[in-house]
């Protein structure tokens, strides 16, 4: 039962806009604010739902890798087959030069 109570407190803490109001309420909420799990949940929720901070432009070349709101920070740059082949050639050439230097 105690773990359920703790999880509910983490959920409440996650959705609070300014946790300082809860921290000042009593010592139990202060200890909750010091919990790394609760802090991480709050930061992830706050940053995942703050879409207005940086709206994507139409010419931006990034696509979200996963649709999960917790993983919005992970993005990939789309590449064509030719770009990938050029990248592989450059990478292989660089690797051979490094191997020659290291010898």
C-alpha positions as CSV (number, residue, x, y, z in Angstrom):
1,X,0.0,0.0,0.0
2,X,2.9,2.3,0.8
3,X,4.4,1.9,-2.7
4,X,1.0,2.8,-4.3
5,X,0.9,5.9,-2.1
6,X,4.4,6.8,-3.3
7,X,3.5,6.2,-6.9
8,X,0.4,8.4,-6.6
9,X,2.6,11.2,-5.1
10,X,5.0,10.9,-8.1
11,X,2.1,11.2,-10.5
12,X,0.8,14.3,-8.7
13,X,4.3,15.8,-8.6
14,X,4.7,15.2,-12.4
15,X,1.6,17.3,-13.3
16,X,2.3,20.2,-11.1
17,X,3.4,23.3,-13.1
18,X,5.5,24.7,-10.3
19,X,6.6,22.1,-7.7
20,X,7.8,24.7,-5.3
21,X,4.2,25.2,-4.1
22,X,4.1,21.6,-3.0
23,X,7.5,21.7,-1.5
24,X,6.5,24.5,0.7
25,X,3.4,22.7,1.7
26,X,5.0,20.2,4.1
27,X,8.0,18.0,4.6
28,X,6.6,15.0,2.8
29,X,6.4,16.9,-0.4
30,X,9.9,18.2,0.1
31,X,11.2,14.7,0.4
32,X,9.3,13.8,-2.7
33,X,10.9,16.7,-4.6
34,X,14.4,15.3,-3.6
35,X,13.5,11.8,-5.1
36,X,15.5,11.4,-8.4
37,X,12.7,9.3,-9.9
38,X,10.1,12.0,-9.2
39,X,12.4,14.7,-10.6
40,X,13.1,12.8,-13.8
41,X,9.4,12.2,-14.3
42,X,8.6,15.9,-13.8
43,X,11.4,17.0,-16.2
44,X,10.4,14.5,-18.9
45,X,6.7,15.4,-18.7
46,X,7.5,19.2,-18.7
47,X,9.8,19.0,-21.7
48,X,7.7,16.5,-23.7
49,X,4.6,18.7,-23.4
50,X,6.3,22.0,-24.0
51,X,5.8,22.0,-27.8
52,X,5.4,25.8,-28.0
53,X,8.9,26.4,-26.9
54,X,10.4,25.5,-30.3
55,X,7.8,24.8,-32.9
56,X,9.3,22.9,-35.9
57,X,9.6,24.8,-39.1
58,X,8.4,23.4,-42.5
59,X,11.9,23.2,-43.9
60,X,13.4,21.4,-40.9
61,X,14.9,18.1,-42.0
62,X,14.3,16.1,-38.8
63,X,11.7,13.4,-38.3
64,X,10.8,12.0,-34.9
65,X,12.2,8.5,-34.5
66,X,9.5,7.3,-32.0
67,X,6.1,8.7,-31.3
68,X,6.4,8.4,-27.5
69,X,6.2,11.8,-25.8
70,X,9.0,10.7,-23.5
71,X,11.3,10.2,-26.4
72,X,10.7,13.3,-28.4
73,X,14.4,14.3,-28.0
74,X,15.4,11.4,-30.2
75,X,15.4,12.4,-33.9
76,X,17.0,11.2,-37.1
77,X,18.1,13.0,-40.2
78,X,16.6,11.4,-43.3
79,X,19.1,10.4,-45.9
80,X,18.8,9.2,-49.5
81,X,20.5,6.0,-50.7
82,X,23.1,8.0,-52.5
83,X,23.9,10.0,-49.4
84,X,24.3,6.8,-47.4
85,X,26.6,5.4,-50.0
86,X,28.7,8.6,-50.0
87,X,28.8,8.5,-46.2
88,X,29.9,4.9,-46.2
89,X,32.7,5.6,-48.7
90,X,33.9,8.6,-46.5
91,X,33.7,6.5,-43.4
92,X,35.6,3.6,-45.0
93,X,38.3,5.9,-46.4
94,X,38.7,7.6,-43.0
95,X,39.0,4.2,-41.3
96,X,41.7,3.1,-43.7
97,X,43.7,6.3,-43.2
98,X,43.5,6.0,-39.4
99,X,44.6,2.3,-39.7
100,X,47.6,3.4,-41.8
101,X,48.6,6.1,-39.3
102,X,48.3,3.7,-36.4
103,X,50.1,1.2,-38.4
